[in-house]
């Protein structure tokens, strides 16, 4: 079976797009914080030390900075080719004018309340987001050789959505995924999918 190793990005910085600035209309796209960089290094060291490292045939990221920067240390340690960046793996907050990491979120914000309750915030087209995420991850799995592993560094909403579809869950954002946590999906030659783990954090337990 092919394995998708789904990795949430490391902790990012906060970011705000200035009105009238060059990124207006593009959205906030922060890189990693200092702790996020340490998390990415820990994930890379952990992956390089696992027996399955030799089965990793591809590393894929979203096109967002926090995803690409998280993958960089693993690419270096594994001597892997430059990751392919897939826009359809971007988080549902792509294009928003601000980004706040979890520990800086306003607990009274209505969109954050929705996320914490397991549903998409008001600005998300749930069916469209689900469709693009599932299609992108299924396509990555389909191009792998049997018994190969693809490492996909993306976002909590992306991973949660894919897991919810596979598990038949009503709430699309069920799992509290920590930064650089690992969740695994096994995909058979016929395309049947099975979740084998969710939110593995042994490599960053002390950095949460």
trRosetta pair geometry for C-beta under 8 A, 3 or more apart (Angstrom, degrees):
i j d omega theta_ij theta_ji phi_ij phi_ji
1 146 7.0 -16 -68 -155 10 79
1 147 7.0 73 51 -79 35 49
1 186 4.5 33 139 -175 141 103
1 187 6.3 153 -175 67 92 36
1 188 5.3 -50 -114 -91 97 55
1 189 7.8 -115 -108 -28 56 65
2 141 5.2 139 104 -160 138 82
2 144 4.4 118 -134 86 132 129
2 145 7.5 149 -93 84 102 33
2 146 6.4 -96 -54 -122 79 37
2 147 7.3 -53 -84 -6 48 14
2 148 5.7 -7 -124 62 84 76
2 149 7.4 158 -170 -91 62 35
2 150 7.2 14 177 1 107 99
2 186 7.2 145 78 -159 46 54
2 187 4.7 -26 68 64 100 96
2 188 7.9 -171 23 -80 80 10
3 52 7.5 -38 64 -168 154 143
3 55 7.4 48 39 126 121 132
3 148 7.5 -147 34 104 75 40
3 149 4.3 -20 71 -109 106 84
3 150 7.4 178 91 27 57 60
3 184 6.0 -22 -166 -162 103 104
3 185 7.3 147 -157 78 54 46
3 186 5.7 -26 -100 -101 70 67
3 187 7.7 176 -84 18 22 78
3 196 7.8 -47 -130 28 102 141
4 137 6.4 50 -141 -170 161 102
4 140 6.7 90 -110 101 114 118
4 141 5.6 -59 -55 -81 115 101
4 149 7.7 168 -86 -157 16 65
4 150 5.7 -19 -113 67 63 95
4 152 5.9 -7 -169 5 96 124
4 184 6.9 152 80 -156 58 51
4 185 4.4 -5 55 59 109 97
4 186 7.9 -154 21 -72 74 22
4 187 6.6 55 -16 -14 103 115
5 47 7.9 113 147 -118 158 117
5 56 7.7 -44 19 -106 138 102
5 149 5.6 38 -19 179 112 111
5 150 6.9 -169 25 90 78 42
5 151 4.6 -27 72 -108 114 65
5 152 6.8 157 77 21 55 69
5 182 6.0 -27 -171 -155 90 106
5 184 5.9 -17 -107 -103 58 81
6 137 7.9 -1 -92 -129 117 131
6 152 5.3 -20 -108 70 61 104
6 154 6.8 -44 -158 36 86 106
6 159 4.7 138 153 -118 133 109
6 162 7.1 -169 -100 67 158 142
6 182 7.1 131 72 -160 53 52
6 183 4.6 -28 68 68 108 89
6 184 7.0 -172 19 -82 83 27
6 185 6.6 46 -18 -1 118 102
7 43 6.5 93 -151 -166 137 147
7 70 6.9 -172 126 137 119 131
7 71 8.0 133 78 -83 137 80
7 151 6.4 12 -6 -174 124 90
7 152 6.7 168 23 84 77 48
7 153 4.6 -29 75 -105 111 68
7 154 7.3 119 70 22 59 58
7 180 6.2 -6 -173 -148 101 52
7 181 7.3 172 -145 82 56 38
7 182 5.7 -19 -95 -99 77 68
8 153 8.0 35 143 -156 5 63
8 154 7.3 -51 -111 79 43 54
8 155 6.6 52 -136 -148 76 21
8 156 5.3 33 -123 -70 127 72
8 159 6.2 -83 -71 2 87 147
8 177 4.8 145 -45 139 148 121
8 178 7.0 162 61 90 140 34
8 179 5.9 -117 110 -128 111 33
8 180 6.3 -100 76 -48 75 15
8 181 5.2 24 25 44 114 81
9 12 6.9 23 123 -46 125 102
9 32 7.5 -142 167 -87 102 99
9 36 7.5 10 149 -159 84 117
9 64 7.7 -75 -58 94 159 111
9 66 4.3 82 159 137 153 95
9 67 4.8 -92 -80 -87 124 53
9 69 7.7 65 -156 63 110 82
9 70 4.4 -156 -140 -25 69 149
9 153 6.2 86 -83 171 71 94
9 154 7.1 -88 -35 124 92 13
9 155 6.3 -8 3 -90 108 60
9 179 6.8 -43 102 -146 50 83
9 180 7.2 -30 156 -67 17 62
10 32 4.9 28 87 -128 118 124
10 33 7.7 -137 133 43 102 73
10 35 7.5 -173 174 114 108 64
10 36 3.3 124 132 -165 109 79
10 37 6.7 143 121 -52 162 23
10 38 7.9 148 -151 58 140 50
10 39 4.0 155 -125 75 107 119
10 40 4.6 -75 -35 -46 141 89
10 43 7.7 -137 -67 -2 101 131
10 66 6.9 -143 60 -172 66 88
10 69 7.3 -85 42 101 114 97
10 70 4.7 168 -1 -102 91 103
10 179 5.0 66 -145 173 38 115
10 180 5.2 17 -84 -47 72 105
11 32 6.6 87 78 -155 54 80
11 33 5.0 -41 111 37 99 115
11 35 5.0 3 53 92 138 102
11 36 3.8 -135 62 -71 64 91
11 39 6.3 109 4 5 86 144
11 101 5.7 46 -165 -142 86 144
11 179 4.7 -36 -51 -104 70 169
12 15 7.7 -51 147 -10 116 109
12 30 4.5 119 169 95 116 111
12 31 6.6 175 -141 114 89 21
12 32 5.7 -82 -105 -105 55 41
12 33 6.2 114 171 -19 15 84
12 36 5.9 68 -70 -80 33 163
12 65 7.8 105 -126 91 122 95
12 66 4.2 -53 -79 -102 123 132
12 99 6.8 -26 106 135 135 132
12 101 5.6 -179 65 -79 70 105
13 30 4.3 -138 67 -179 84 134
13 31 6.3 25 15 68 112 61
13 32 7.1 91 -18 144 83 13
13 33 5.0 135 -69 -73 69 79
13 36 7.8 -105 -35 11 64 141
13 101 7.3 -86 -162 -32 7 119
14 30 6.7 153 111 -69 8 163
14 98 7.8 -7 -175 -175 87 88
14 99 6.4 -176 -150 94 47 70
14 100 5.3 11 -121 -114 100 58
14 101 6.3 -98 -67 1 73 85
14 104 5.7 -52 -75 77 125 165
15 28 4.0 154 104 -166 108 114
15 29 7.0 -78 99 45 164 25
15 30 3.7 -170 -27 -61 128 106
15 98 6.9 174 94 -153 58 48
15 99 4.8 20 49 44 91 103
16 28 6.2 -32 -100 -90 19 131
16 97 6.7 27 -158 146 65 80
16 98 4.8 -4 -108 -110 76 87
16 99 7.8 -152 -68 27 46 60
17 21 6.1 -155 -179 61 74 123
17 23 4.6 -123 -130 99 110 107
17 24 5.7 149 153 -85 121 54
17 26 7.3 170 -115 63 146 80
17 27 6.5 -120 -34 -151 145 19
17 28 5.2 -133 -32 -65 92 75
17 97 4.6 -108 46 -154 108 72
17 98 7.2 -124 15 -65 76 50
18 21 3.7 85 70 -29 95 132
18 23 7.7 87 36 50 69 95
18 24 7.3 -74 87 -58 51 99
19 24 6.1 69 -141 -100 36 133
20 24 6.1 59 -21 -26 10 153
21 24 5.4 129 57 -29 64 94
22 26 8.0 -5 130 11 63 133
23 26 4.6 -89 -162 54 68 117
23 27 7.0 -93 164 52 100 22
23 28 7.3 86 139 -86 138 40
23 29 7.5 -142 -152 16 135 98
24 97 7.6 10 -126 -116 65 103
25 95 7.8 -33 171 -150 37 88
26 29 7.2 -56 134 -15 104 121
26 95 7.0 -118 164 -116 25 60
27 93 7.7 161 -177 143 136 70
27 94 6.0 124 80 175 164 45
27 95 3.8 -145 -50 -134 139 16
27 96 5.2 67 -144 43 112 35
27 97 6.4 -101 -126 -75 58 33
28 96 6.3 -40 29 91 96 75
28 97 6.2 69 -25 163 99 25
28 98 5.4 49 -15 -136 149 14
28 99 4.2 -155 109 -9 131 99
29 64 5.6 -144 -147 -147 98 81
29 65 5.1 110 151 2 92 107
29 66 7.8 -146 -177 -10 63 86
29 99 7.6 109 -76 -17 18 147
30 65 6.4 -131 111 72 24 126
30 66 6.3 37 88 -57 70 107
30 99 5.4 -142 2 75 113 137
31 36 8.0 170 143 91 63 142
31 65 4.5 -77 -85 144 67 127
31 66 6.3 163 -144 -79 28 61
31 69 5.2 84 -155 -31 91 159
32 36 3.2 -147 -164 106 98 126
32 37 5.0 135 114 -56 132 70
32 39 7.9 -147 -158 49 130 102
32 40 6.4 -56 -112 -20 169 132
32 65 7.9 -141 -22 134 66 92
32 66 5.9 120 -68 -131 70 72
32 69 4.8 -146 -10 110 111 137
32 70 6.6 133 -71 -65 132 72
33 36 4.4 104 46 3 69 105
33 37 7.2 -128 95 -5 40 83
33 101 7.3 -31 -23 -48 132 157
34 37 5.8 -50 -153 31 32 111
34 38 6.8 32 149 -16 63 102
35 38 5.5 -52 -152 36 39 112
35 39 6.3 43 149 -22 67 103
35 207 6.2 162 -169 -174 98 103
36 39 5.5 -50 -148 34 34 115
36 40 6.5 36 152 -20 65 102
36 66 7.2 -68 -175 -146 150 94
36 69 7.6 53 131 107 117 122
36 70 7.2 -78 172 -86 97 90
36 179 6.5 -96 -115 179 79 145
37 40 5.6 -50 -149 34 34 113
37 41 6.5 35 152 -18 64 103
37 69 7.4 -62 -96 155 79 115
38 41 5.7 -53 -149 36 34 111
38 42 6.3 36 152 -20 66 105
38 207 6.0 -161 108 -129 115 145
39 42 5.6 -54 -149 36 32 113
39 43 6.4 33 153 -20 65 103
39 70 7.6 -32 100 -128 98 97
39 179 5.3 -3 178 124 169 110
39 180 4.3 -176 161 -5 107 140
39 204 5.1 33 -133 -119 87 142
39 207 5.5 -176 -83 121 86 145
40 43 5.7 -50 -148 34 32 111
40 44 6.4 33 153 -20 63 105
40 69 6.7 -92 -79 132 166 74
40 70 4.5 -148 -105 -140 113 55
40 71 7.7 -71 -152 -16 115 17
40 72 6.9 34 160 50 140 83
40 73 5.1 134 137 16 94 124
40 74 7.7 -106 -180 -20 82 89
40 180 6.4 -158 -80 -89 45 132
41 44 5.7 -54 -149 36 32 113
41 45 6.4 30 154 -17 66 106
41 73 4.9 -152 -99 -130 54 169
42 45 5.9 -55 -147 37 31 109
42 46 6.2 31 155 -19 65 108
42 180 6.8 105 74 122 100 159
42 203 4.9 150 149 153 100 96
42 204 5.1 125 99 -80 147 84
42 207 6.6 -171 -3 4 159 149
43 46 5.7 -58 -148 38 30 112
43 47 6.2 28 156 -18 67 108
43 70 7.2 19 49 -180 149 93
43 73 7.4 118 68 76 84 120
43 74 6.5 -48 112 -61 95 114
43 180 4.3 -130 -57 -169 130 124
43 182 7.7 149 -138 -56 106 104
43 203 5.7 115 -94 110 48 146
43 204 7.0 -16 -58 -42 80 117
44 47 5.9 -56 -146 38 29 108
44 48 6.2 27 157 -18 64 109
44 73 3.6 -117 -27 119 157 102
44 74 4.0 -145 -110 -73 88 61
44 76 7.3 17 -164 55 149 88
44 77 4.8 133 166 10 109 139
44 78 7.8 -126 -158 -20 89 90
45 48 5.8 -56 -144 38 29 111
45 49 6.4 20 158 -15 63 112
45 73 7.9 -35 -31 147 70 126
45 77 6.9 -153 -82 -115 46 165
45 203 7.4 162 73 -157 87 120
46 49 6.0 -69 -152 39 27 106
46 50 6.7 34 153 -35 64 103
46 202 7.4 140 -134 88 141 89
46 203 3.6 -57 -56 -105 152 140
47 50 5.9 -49 -152 16 34 115
47 53 6.0 117 154 -98 70 97
47 56 7.4 47 174 -53 115 153
47 74 5.5 19 58 -128 147 112
47 77 7.5 124 77 86 97 132
47 78 7.1 -46 117 -58 114 120
47 151 7.1 29 -140 -101 149 147
48 53 5.6 64 -137 -112 32 150
48 74 7.4 -166 -46 -135 91 67
48 77 4.4 -82 -68 145 140 127
48 78 6.1 -146 -96 -70 89 74
49 53 7.5 115 35 -37 14 135
50 53 5.4 134 69 -38 76 87
51 54 7.5 -45 169 19 52 100
52 55 4.7 -51 -167 34 73 118
52 56 7.0 89 137 -40 80 84
52 149 5.7 58 165 -14 115 156
53 56 5.8 -37 -162 4 43 116
53 78 6.3 -153 -169 -114 105 106
55 147 6.5 -101 -142 147 120 76
55 148 5.8 179 176 -140 82 41
55 149 4.5 73 114 5 102 103
56 59 7.0 27 171 -59 118 83
56 78 6.3 -48 81 -155 140 152
56 80 6.9 -59 122 -93 117 130
56 148 7.7 95 -129 -175 15 78
56 149 5.0 -47 -90 82 57 101
56 150 7.4 114 -149 -105 67 24
56 151 5.7 5 -141 -20 119 108
57 144 6.1 141 59 -137 133 91
57 145 6.5 114 -45 25 167 100
57 148 4.4 -19 -2 -163 130 127
57 149 7.0 140 9 59 77 48
57 150 6.5 -46 61 -81 83 71
58 80 7.9 123 -140 -168 23 124
58 81 7.9 -31 -123 54 61 108
58 83 7.9 102 175 -131 71 68
58 84 7.2 -16 -172 16 112 109
58 140 7.4 -154 98 -163 138 97
58 143 8.0 33 -12 97 162 108
58 144 6.9 -125 19 -94 122 96
58 148 7.8 51 9 155 90 126
58 150 4.6 -10 68 -124 99 92
58 151 7.3 -164 99 33 53 67
59 71 5.6 140 162 -161 126 122
59 74 6.4 159 -117 107 149 118
59 75 6.0 -134 61 -83 159 86
59 78 7.6 139 -41 61 131 145
59 80 5.2 79 -1 131 121 155
59 81 7.8 -180 34 67 93 67
59 83 4.4 -73 105 -99 94 102
59 150 7.5 171 -89 -168 26 65
59 151 4.7 -15 -114 69 75 106
59 152 7.9 174 -160 -80 49 32
59 153 7.1 16 -176 -5 94 106
60 83 5.9 157 -109 -169 21 100
60 84 5.3 -23 -117 67 80 87
60 85 7.7 154 -167 -94 64 25
60 86 5.9 11 -179 -4 113 117
60 89 7.1 138 140 -29 107 164
60 140 5.7 -93 -1 -122 165 137
60 150 6.2 17 1 172 112 110
60 151 7.1 169 26 89 66 54
60 152 4.8 -13 69 -112 103 74
60 153 7.2 -180 90 25 50 67
61 64 8.0 -129 155 49 101 62
61 67 4.4 146 -172 139 102 106
61 68 4.9 125 130 -86 160 58
61 70 7.6 152 -121 60 121 92
61 71 4.9 -109 -69 -14 124 148
61 83 4.9 65 -3 132 100 145
61 84 7.7 175 30 86 66 42
61 85 5.2 -26 76 -109 90 73
61 86 7.4 166 85 22 38 74
61 89 7.1 -174 149 91 33 142
61 152 7.6 162 -87 -162 31 52
61 153 4.7 -18 -107 68 83 99
61 154 6.9 164 -157 -75 49 62
62 67 4.2 96 44 31 89 170
62 68 7.6 -104 73 -42 59 76
62 85 6.7 27 138 -161 21 80
62 86 6.4 -65 -114 70 44 68
62 87 7.3 69 -164 -128 74 22
62 89 3.9 -137 -89 100 83 95
62 90 4.6 132 -170 -80 127 51
62 91 7.1 46 -172 -22 177 67
62 153 7.5 -110 7 102 73 68
62 154 4.9 95 -32 -126 106 79
62 155 6.4 4 -14 -20 151 103
62 158 7.3 -167 -64 -37 129 162
63 67 7.6 47 45 61 15 129
63 68 7.4 9 -161 -46 27 118
63 85 4.5 93 -93 160 66 117
63 86 7.1 -134 -37 75 84 22
63 87 4.9 -1 -7 -94 132 65
63 89 7.7 132 -5 61 67 88
63 90 6.0 -34 41 -70 87 109
64 67 4.9 83 68 10 84 107
64 68 7.0 -170 89 -6 39 91
64 90 5.5 116 -32 -127 109 88
64 91 6.7 -13 -14 9 161 95
64 94 6.8 -124 -73 -98 120 97
64 155 7.4 40 44 -59 144 121
65 68 5.8 -62 -142 42 33 106
65 69 5.8 26 165 -16 71 111
66 69 6.2 -52 -136 40 26 107
66 70 6.5 32 158 -24 58 108
67 70 5.9 -57 -152 31 28 112
67 71 6.8 21 155 -15 63 108
67 85 8.0 125 101 -132 120 93
67 89 7.4 139 -155 117 167 113
67 153 5.1 147 -167 122 81 93
67 154 5.7 11 -122 -114 132 34
67 155 6.8 -66 -73 -51 116 82
68 71 5.9 -60 -154 36 33 109
68 72 6.9 52 149 -46 64 93
68 83 7.2 -170 -130 67 75 132
68 85 6.4 -10 -87 -101 112 121
68 153 7.7 144 -79 95 24 127
69 72 5.6 -29 -154 -3 39 121
70 153 5.0 -175 91 -173 114 137
70 180 6.5 -168 -155 -90 121 91
71 74 5.6 -70 -163 46 54 110
71 75 5.8 56 146 -29 85 106
71 83 5.2 4 140 -30 152 157
71 151 7.6 144 -126 120 102 116
71 153 4.4 -155 -65 21 101 155
72 75 5.7 -57 -149 32 31 113
72 76 6.6 27 158 -17 66 105
73 76 5.7 -56 -150 36 35 111
73 77 6.2 26 158 -14 70 109
74 77 5.9 -57 -139 41 31 105
74 78 5.8 12 167 -2 68 115
74 80 7.1 3 130 17 79 133
74 151 6.7 -113 143 126 153 162
74 153 7.9 168 33 -53 141 135
75 78 6.5 -67 -139 49 20 97
75 80 4.9 -99 -137 60 62 100
75 81 7.9 -76 -149 85 103 24
75 82 7.0 42 -157 -115 143 37
75 83 6.2 -102 -82 -32 128 96
76 79 7.6 15 178 -70 27 42
80 83 7.4 41 116 -66 121 74
83 153 7.6 -32 -146 31 163 114
86 89 4.5 73 86 -1 102 110
86 136 5.5 136 149 -160 139 123
86 140 7.6 -95 -33 -64 162 115
87 90 5.8 -19 -174 -17 53 115
88 132 4.4 -139 -154 171 104 102
88 133 6.9 -170 156 -82 89 36
88 135 6.8 -60 161 79 154 98
88 136 3.9 -177 101 -67 118 133
89 133 7.2 91 -114 -124 49 70
89 136 5.3 -157 -60 136 78 152
89 137 7.6 105 -99 -62 99 80
89 152 7.0 -139 -134 -176 147 109
89 154 4.5 -104 171 -113 110 126
89 155 7.4 148 157 11 76 94
89 158 5.7 53 -164 -141 67 157
90 94 4.2 40 147 -63 130 142
90 154 7.9 -130 -86 -153 17 97
90 155 7.2 37 -178 -5 31 140
90 158 7.7 158 91 -66 16 129
91 94 5.9 148 68 -38 63 82
91 154 7.6 153 -62 168 75 83
91 155 3.7 -134 -79 173 100 173
91 156 7.5 32 -119 43 117 66
91 157 5.2 99 -149 41 83 119
91 158 6.3 -99 -96 -29 58 99
92 120 6.5 -96 156 -142 171 109
92 121 7.6 161 114 37 128 95
92 123 8.0 146 151 93 101 88
92 124 4.6 9 179 -113 136 121
92 129 5.2 3 -99 -126 109 146
92 157 4.9 -92 4 135 105 161
93 96 4.6 -49 -176 6 82 132
93 99 6.6 115 134 -105 139 92
93 157 7.7 139 -10 3 85 149
96 99 6.8 118 85 -69 111 73
96 123 7.5 105 -91 101 109 159
100 104 4.5 -125 -173 94 101 105
100 105 5.3 138 111 -84 122 61
100 106 7.8 44 94 -8 168 75
101 104 5.3 72 59 19 73 103
101 105 7.6 -115 101 -36 35 83
102 105 5.8 -37 -156 -7 36 117
105 109 6.5 -103 179 30 89 132
105 112 4.8 148 174 -124 128 148
106 109 4.2 99 78 -31 101 104
106 112 6.5 161 70 19 64 151
107 112 6.9 -119 -128 109 26 134
107 113 7.8 76 174 -74 53 82
108 113 7.6 -2 -163 -50 25 115
109 112 4.1 68 77 15 106 111
109 113 6.7 -171 90 -14 52 83
110 113 5.5 -50 -148 32 34 116
110 114 6.6 38 152 -22 64 101
110 121 7.7 113 113 -145 73 94
110 122 7.0 14 119 -15 114 124
111 114 5.6 -49 -154 30 35 114
111 115 6.7 35 150 -18 65 102
111 121 3.5 31 -151 -139 91 132
111 122 6.1 -98 -94 16 87 85
111 123 7.0 -7 -112 7 131 100
112 115 5.6 -48 -147 35 37 112
112 116 6.3 35 154 -17 66 106
112 121 7.6 11 -46 -91 30 122
113 116 5.8 -58 -148 39 30 109
113 117 6.3 23 155 -15 65 110
114 117 5.8 -64 -150 40 30 107
114 119 5.1 -76 -178 79 88 90
114 120 6.7 -15 143 105 125 25
114 121 4.7 140 69 -98 135 55
114 122 6.8 167 -27 -34 163 69
115 118 7.9 72 177 -51 30 13
115 119 7.5 -109 -88 68 27 46
115 120 7.6 20 -89 -135 68 25
115 121 5.9 -20 -47 -51 91 94
115 173 5.9 -83 -155 136 62 165
117 171 7.9 -128 134 -138 63 130
118 171 3.5 -1 149 -176 124 136
118 172 7.2 143 164 51 73 48
118 173 4.8 -176 -154 75 44 78
118 174 5.4 36 -139 -91 116 47
119 171 6.2 -90 -68 -142 67 84
119 172 6.7 76 -129 36 45 91
119 173 6.4 -127 -37 28 9 109
120 124 3.9 -105 172 72 126 137
120 126 4.9 -168 12 -85 151 96
120 129 7.1 144 -112 43 147 152
120 157 7.7 75 -110 -145 86 121
120 172 6.2 6 -42 61 91 134
120 173 6.9 142 -66 -23 52 121
121 124 5.6 98 62 -5 67 106
124 129 5.7 -16 -175 -25 105 148
125 128 4.0 19 113 29 119 118
125 129 6.0 148 82 -21 66 89
126 129 5.8 -60 -142 38 26 108
126 130 6.1 25 162 -18 65 109
126 172 6.6 -175 -148 -15 111 158
127 130 5.7 -56 -144 38 29 112
127 131 6.2 32 158 -24 64 107
128 131 5.7 -53 -147 33 29 114
128 132 6.6 20 159 -13 64 105
129 132 6.3 -61 -150 38 28 102
129 133 6.2 24 157 -16 65 113
129 157 7.6 -45 169 150 137 119
129 161 6.7 -119 128 -113 100 161
130 133 5.9 -62 -145 39 28 109
130 134 6.1 20 164 -14 67 112
130 161 5.4 -151 -108 -174 72 121
130 165 6.6 137 -164 -68 109 123
130 172 7.0 -105 -83 -124 111 137
131 134 6.3 -60 -144 39 23 105
131 135 6.2 19 161 -15 61 113
132 135 5.9 -58 -144 40 29 110
132 136 6.1 29 159 -21 65 110
133 136 6.0 -60 -148 36 26 109
133 137 6.4 12 162 -8 65 110
133 158 5.2 -173 -131 -144 122 75
133 161 4.9 62 85 94 162 134
133 162 5.8 -126 144 -59 113 89
134 137 6.2 -62 -143 43 28 102
134 138 5.9 27 160 -17 65 113
134 161 7.5 -109 -50 131 82 103
134 162 6.3 155 -93 -110 65 77
134 165 5.6 -8 -93 40 124 176
135 138 5.9 -58 -141 41 25 110
135 139 6.2 28 158 -23 62 109
136 139 5.9 -58 -152 33 26 112
136 140 6.8 27 152 -19 62 103
137 140 5.6 -48 -150 32 37 113
137 141 6.5 36 153 -16 66 104
137 152 6.8 46 -119 -145 90 175
137 158 7.9 146 -51 169 122 101
137 162 5.3 20 28 -113 166 141
137 185 7.8 47 165 59 129 153
138 141 5.7 -55 -150 38 34 111
138 142 6.1 36 154 -26 67 108
138 187 7.9 155 -130 -128 61 148
138 191 7.3 30 -154 -150 108 102
139 142 5.6 -52 -143 33 31 114
139 143 6.7 20 162 -14 63 106
140 143 6.5 -67 -154 35 27 101
140 144 7.2 32 151 -31 61 105
140 150 5.4 -170 160 122 109 161
140 152 6.3 81 133 -81 169 127
141 144 6.0 -58 -160 18 36 115
141 150 7.0 -140 -89 30 49 135
141 185 7.7 -70 -85 104 135 113
141 187 4.1 38 -172 41 139 168
141 191 7.9 114 108 -129 126 63
141 193 7.8 -42 -140 -97 177 103
142 187 7.9 -87 -63 141 51 147
142 191 7.3 4 -91 -101 96 93
144 148 4.3 -149 179 78 106 124
144 149 7.7 101 -158 -42 148 3
144 150 5.4 -120 -76 -36 135 113
145 148 4.4 93 61 -24 79 127
146 189 6.3 -18 -91 -74 113 102
154 158 4.4 -67 137 73 131 149
154 159 6.4 155 79 -46 108 87
155 158 4.5 91 60 7 84 107
155 159 6.9 -163 88 -5 41 87
156 159 6.0 -58 -143 41 29 105
156 160 5.9 28 160 -18 66 112
156 173 7.7 54 138 -143 98 98
156 177 4.6 180 -125 58 94 120
157 160 5.8 -54 -138 40 28 111
157 161 6.1 31 161 -24 63 108
157 172 7.9 33 -158 133 76 108
157 173 6.5 -34 -117 -100 70 107
158 161 6.0 -59 -151 33 24 111
158 162 6.6 19 156 -14 61 108
159 162 6.0 -59 -151 38 31 108
159 163 6.2 26 155 -15 67 109
159 175 7.8 -73 114 69 103 124
159 177 6.0 77 79 -74 136 169
159 183 5.6 119 -174 42 127 138
160 163 5.8 -60 -146 41 29 109
160 164 6.1 31 156 -23 66 108
160 172 6.2 92 127 150 102 65
160 173 4.8 46 141 -122 155 51
160 174 6.3 168 -158 33 104 64
160 175 5.6 -165 -110 43 93 89
160 177 6.7 -136 -58 -14 95 126
161 164 5.7 -54 -146 34 28 112
161 165 6.6 29 155 -19 62 103
161 172 5.1 10 -106 -174 71 107
161 173 7.6 -11 -62 -73 68 64
162 165 5.9 -53 -152 33 31 110
162 166 6.5 26 154 -14 64 107
162 185 7.0 -78 139 -50 120 156
163 166 5.8 -59 -149 39 33 109
163 167 5.9 11 161 -2 70 116
163 169 7.5 14 119 14 78 131
163 174 7.4 -113 100 48 115 111
163 175 6.5 -1 82 3 154 134
163 183 6.5 -55 -71 161 131 149
163 185 7.5 -143 -91 -75 72 115
163 195 5.7 67 -138 -100 89 138
163 198 6.5 76 -135 -106 153 116
164 167 6.1 -66 -136 51 26 98
164 168 7.9 -123 170 51 54 6
164 169 4.1 -91 -144 58 79 109
164 171 6.8 -122 -124 93 133 48
164 172 4.7 -151 47 -130 169 49
164 173 7.7 -39 -48 -40 141 26
164 174 6.0 142 -88 -2 102 112
165 168 7.7 24 -180 -71 26 37
166 185 6.6 -155 -65 -129 167 121
166 193 4.8 -94 -122 110 117 123
166 194 7.3 162 178 -111 127 16
166 195 5.5 134 107 -40 137 100
167 195 6.0 -18 -62 0 102 141
169 172 7.3 152 97 -87 103 31
169 174 5.3 -55 163 -39 159 144
171 174 4.9 116 91 -74 108 83
175 183 7.7 96 109 -89 161 144
175 198 5.5 -111 -131 177 155 129
175 199 6.0 -155 172 -40 121 122
176 199 7.2 48 85 -107 59 150
177 181 5.0 -148 -170 58 79 136
177 183 7.0 -62 -118 -32 122 124
177 198 7.7 -99 -94 178 92 84
177 199 5.3 -141 -117 -95 64 95
178 181 4.3 104 59 -44 77 119
178 199 6.3 90 13 -156 87 97
178 201 5.0 33 57 -100 140 133
178 204 7.0 -169 127 89 125 122
178 208 5.6 -47 -150 -118 137 108
179 204 7.1 -98 89 128 80 161
179 207 8.0 -87 78 116 112 104
179 208 7.6 161 38 -120 92 63
180 201 7.9 105 91 -126 76 74
180 203 7.2 -90 129 86 118 113
180 204 5.3 101 77 -21 120 153
181 199 4.6 -16 176 -143 145 55
181 200 6.1 145 -168 60 77 45
181 201 5.0 -37 -107 -77 92 86
181 204 7.6 -107 -72 48 59 123
182 197 7.0 21 113 103 87 122
182 199 7.7 107 61 -153 42 9
182 200 4.1 -29 62 56 95 109
182 201 7.9 -180 20 -65 75 42
182 203 8.0 62 -12 18 118 121
183 195 7.3 -29 175 -152 102 99
183 197 6.1 -158 -143 100 49 70
183 198 4.7 16 -121 -123 107 49
183 199 6.2 17 -73 -34 96 44
183 200 7.1 170 -72 6 41 84
184 195 7.3 121 86 -164 58 54
184 196 4.5 -44 97 65 111 100
184 197 4.5 45 27 39 103 93
184 200 7.8 30 -18 -9 99 127
185 193 5.7 -8 -179 -166 112 104
185 194 7.0 153 -160 76 63 39
185 195 5.7 -36 -103 -101 75 55
185 196 6.9 165 -105 11 20 84
186 193 7.1 148 80 -157 49 51
186 194 4.7 -17 61 62 99 94
186 195 8.0 -172 19 -83 76 8
186 196 5.3 66 -18 -31 107 122
187 191 6.6 -20 -172 -144 99 33
187 192 7.2 160 -154 79 53 42
187 193 5.2 -16 -101 -100 77 74
187 194 7.9 -177 -75 22 36 67
188 191 6.8 -39 72 29 76 19
188 192 4.4 10 32 52 119 92
188 193 7.8 -135 11 -66 77 32
188 194 7.9 56 -28 -3 95 104
195 198 6.6 15 173 -55 123 98
197 200 5.5 23 147 -44 132 110
200 203 7.8 50 133 5 93 93
201 204 5.6 -76 -169 62 80 84
201 205 5.6 112 127 -80 94 66
201 208 6.9 31 178 -69 140 120
202 205 6.0 -10 -142 -38 31 111
204 207 4.4 -68 -168 51 86 112
204 208 6.5 112 130 -56 92 73
205 208 6.7 -33 -166 -15 31 110
